[in-house]
Amino acid sequence: MKRLLYITALIATTFSAEAQINEFGLIAGGANYVGDVGPTNYIKPKDMALGVYYRWNRSPRHSWRAAFNYGRISSDDADSDVSGRKLRGYQFKNTIKELSLGLEFNFFDFNLHEEHFKWTPYIYTGLAYAWYNELYRDTSKNKGRDYDNGSSLAIPMTVGIKAHVSRDWIIGLESGVRYSFTDNLDGSNPPDNKYDAVRFGNTNSNDWYVFTAFTISYTFGDKPCYCSD
């Protein structure tokens, strides 16, 4: 009972708190992947990426952030600079749906009570959960084919820059690398043992995916001072 009262009081305090500014935003840009197929460039937007996010600006220096992103990833050994991959000729396509929650830190004060133009670089990290297609390599065509739905945790590591361009609008540009806890975004290491014969690549190294995008957000809610009293 005491625990329930504590949780209820915490929720009530959160929703009645005056010291925050809310943002709702959109993400639009490109996605790419790094793993056992194709090029190994970490930031090279290739396929579509879209998303929505919510920021709770706890202070001029940090915010809590929740986001849902959708991206397509694909790669082809023909585009690699590694001669062995070019000769091998594998390729794949996949989609990723991602829900993430984490903390964003601003390098400069980003006080939204001050309505003049301001900007800041920032970093963001937290925890993400991703849904994708489990693939295996079709040896007849050297392509990845899906056989099931898969999911995995991932760790986002994002750097960006944003600017307060008007009273209610913020725009930005960011690139976020995700370290996933799966090695099968590309079909190289299917978890189903019946595909043992078609596994390839470094099965001890997990896959990465990257979202690089423009952001735009609308601020709303009360704008009190970030004060301790």
C-alpha positions in Angstrom: 0.0 0.0 0.0 2.8 2.4 0.9 4.5 1.6 -2.5 1.2 2.4 -4.3 0.8 5.7 -2.5 4.4 6.6 -3.4 4.0 5.8 -7.1 0.7 7.8 -7.1 2.4 10.8 -5.5 5.3 10.6 -7.9 3.0 10.6 -10.9 0.9 13.5 -9.5 4.1 15.5 -8.9 5.3 14.9 -12.4 2.2 16.0 -14.1 1.8 19.1 -11.8 5.4 20.2 -12.1 5.8 23.7 -13.6 9.5 23.6 -14.4 9.5 22.1 -17.9 8.8 22.8 -21.5 7.4 20.2 -23.9 8.3 19.6 -27.5 6.7 17.4 -30.1 8.8 16.8 -33.2 9.2 15.1 -36.6 12.3 13.3 -38.0 13.0 12.9 -41.7 16.2 11.7 -43.3 18.1 8.6 -44.3 19.3 5.3 -42.8 22.2 3.0 -43.4 23.7 -0.2 -41.8 27.1 -1.5 -41.0 27.8 -5.2 -40.8 28.8 -8.2 -42.9 27.4 -7.1 -46.2 28.5 -4.1 -48.4 30.4 -1.0 -47.4 31.5 -0.3 -43.9 30.9 3.5 -43.7 29.3 4.4 -40.4 27.5 7.5 -41.6 26.3 7.2 -45.2 22.5 7.8 -45.4 21.0 5.6 -48.2 17.5 4.6 -47.4 14.4 6.4 -46.0 14.1 7.1 -42.3 11.2 8.8 -40.5 10.2 9.3 -36.9 8.4 11.3 -34.2 9.7 12.3 -30.8 8.8 14.0 -27.6 11.2 16.1 -25.5 10.7 17.1 -21.9 13.2 20.0 -21.3 14.1 19.5 -17.6 16.7 22.4 -17.7 18.5 24.5 -20.3 21.2 21.8 -20.4 19.3 18.5 -20.4 16.1 16.9 -21.6 14.4 13.5 -21.4 13.5 12.2 -24.9 11.2 9.5 -26.2 11.0 8.6 -29.9 9.6 6.2 -32.4 11.6 5.7 -35.7 11.0 3.8 -38.8 13.8 3.1 -41.3 14.7 0.9 -44.3 18.2 -0.5 -44.5 19.9 -2.3 -47.4 23.4 -3.1 -48.6 25.2 -4.7 -51.6 28.7 -6.2 -51.7 29.0 -4.5 -55.2 29.3 -1.2 -53.4 32.1 -2.3 -51.0 35.8 -1.3 -51.3 36.8 -4.7 -50.0 37.7 -7.0 -53.0 36.5 -10.2 -51.2 33.0 -8.7 -50.7 32.8 -7.5 -54.3 33.6 -11.1 -55.5 31.1 -12.6 -53.1 28.2 -10.4 -54.3 25.8 -10.7 -51.4 22.9 -8.2 -50.8 19.9 -7.7 -48.5 17.0 -5.4 -47.6 15.3 -5.0 -44.2 13.1 -2.6 -42.2 13.6 -1.4 -38.6 10.9 0.0 -36.3 12.5 1.5 -33.1 11.2 2.8 -29.8 13.8 4.6 -27.7 14.0 6.5 -24.4 17.0 8.4 -23.1 18.7 11.6 -22.0 19.8 14.5 -24.2 22.6 16.9 -23.1 23.1 20.4 -24.5 26.7 21.7 -24.7 25.4 25.4 -24.5 22.5 26.8 -22.4 19.3 26.3 -24.4 16.9 28.3 -22.4 13.6 28.4 -24.2 12.2 31.2 -22.1 14.5 33.6 -24.0 12.8 34.1 -27.3 15.8 35.3 -29.3 17.7 33.0 -31.7 19.9 30.4 -30.0 21.7 27.2 -30.9 23.6 24.3 -29.4 25.3 21.1 -30.2 24.0 18.1 -28.2 24.5 14.4 -27.6 21.8 11.8 -26.8 22.0 8.3 -25.5 19.7 5.8 -23.8 18.1 2.5 -24.6 16.2 1.4 -27.7 14.1 -1.6 -28.7 14.0 -2.5 -32.4 11.8 -4.8 -34.5 13.0 -6.1 -37.8 12.8 -9.2 -40.2 14.9 -12.2 -39.4 16.7 -13.1 -42.6 18.7 -16.0 -44.1 20.8 -16.1 -47.2 19.1 -17.5 -50.3 22.1 -19.3 -51.9 20.4 -19.4 -55.3 20.3 -15.6 -55.6 22.8 -14.5 -52.9 20.1 -12.4 -51.3 18.7 -12.2 -47.8 15.2 -13.5 -47.5 12.9 -13.1 -44.4 11.5 -16.0 -42.5 10.3 -14.6 -39.2 9.9 -11.4 -37.1 12.8 -10.5 -34.9 13.5 -7.9 -32.1 16.5 -6.7 -30.2 17.7 -4.1 -27.8 20.0 -1.4 -29.1 22.1 1.5 -27.7 21.7 4.8 -29.5 24.7 7.2 -29.6 23.6 10.5 -31.3 25.3 13.8 -31.9 23.4 16.8 -33.3 22.9 20.5 -33.5 19.6 22.4 -33.0 18.5 26.0 -33.2 15.5 27.9 -31.6 14.5 29.8 -34.7 11.2 31.3 -33.5 9.1 31.5 -30.3 7.6 28.0 -30.8 9.8 26.2 -33.3 13.1 24.4 -33.1 15.0 22.8 -36.1 18.0 20.6 -36.1 20.3 18.0 -37.7 21.5 14.8 -36.1 23.1 11.5 -36.8 22.6 8.6 -34.4 24.6 5.3 -34.5 22.9 2.3 -32.9 24.8 -0.7 -31.6 22.3 -3.5 -31.8 22.3 -6.8 -29.8 21.7 -8.9 -33.0 24.0 -10.1 -35.8 21.2 -10.8 -38.2 19.9 -7.5 -39.6 21.6 -8.7 -42.8 20.9 -12.4 -42.8 24.5 -13.4 -41.9 23.7 -15.1 -38.6 20.1 -16.5 -38.4 19.3 -17.6 -34.8 17.3 -20.6 -36.1 19.8 -23.6 -36.2 18.3 -24.9 -39.4 20.1 -22.1 -41.3 23.6 -23.1 -39.9 24.8 -23.9 -43.4 24.2 -20.4 -44.8 25.7 -18.4 -42.0 28.7 -16.2 -43.1 30.8 -13.2 -41.9 32.0 -12.5 -38.4 29.5 -14.2 -36.2 31.1 -12.7 -33.1 30.3 -9.1 -34.1 26.8 -7.5 -33.9 25.3 -5.2 -36.6 25.0 -1.4 -36.4 22.4 0.8 -38.0 22.4 4.6 -38.3 19.7 7.3 -38.7 20.8 10.7 -40.0 18.0 13.2 -40.2 16.6 16.7 -40.0 14.4 17.5 -37.1 11.7 20.0 -36.5 9.7 20.4 -33.2 6.9 22.6 -31.8 7.2 23.7 -28.2 4.1 23.9 -26.0 3.0 24.1 -22.3 3.9 26.6 -19.6 7.3 28.3 -19.7 8.2 29.2 -16.1 11.8 29.9 -15.0 14.2 27.1 -14.5 14.6 28.0 -10.8 15.3 26.0 -7.7 13.0 28.0 -5.5 
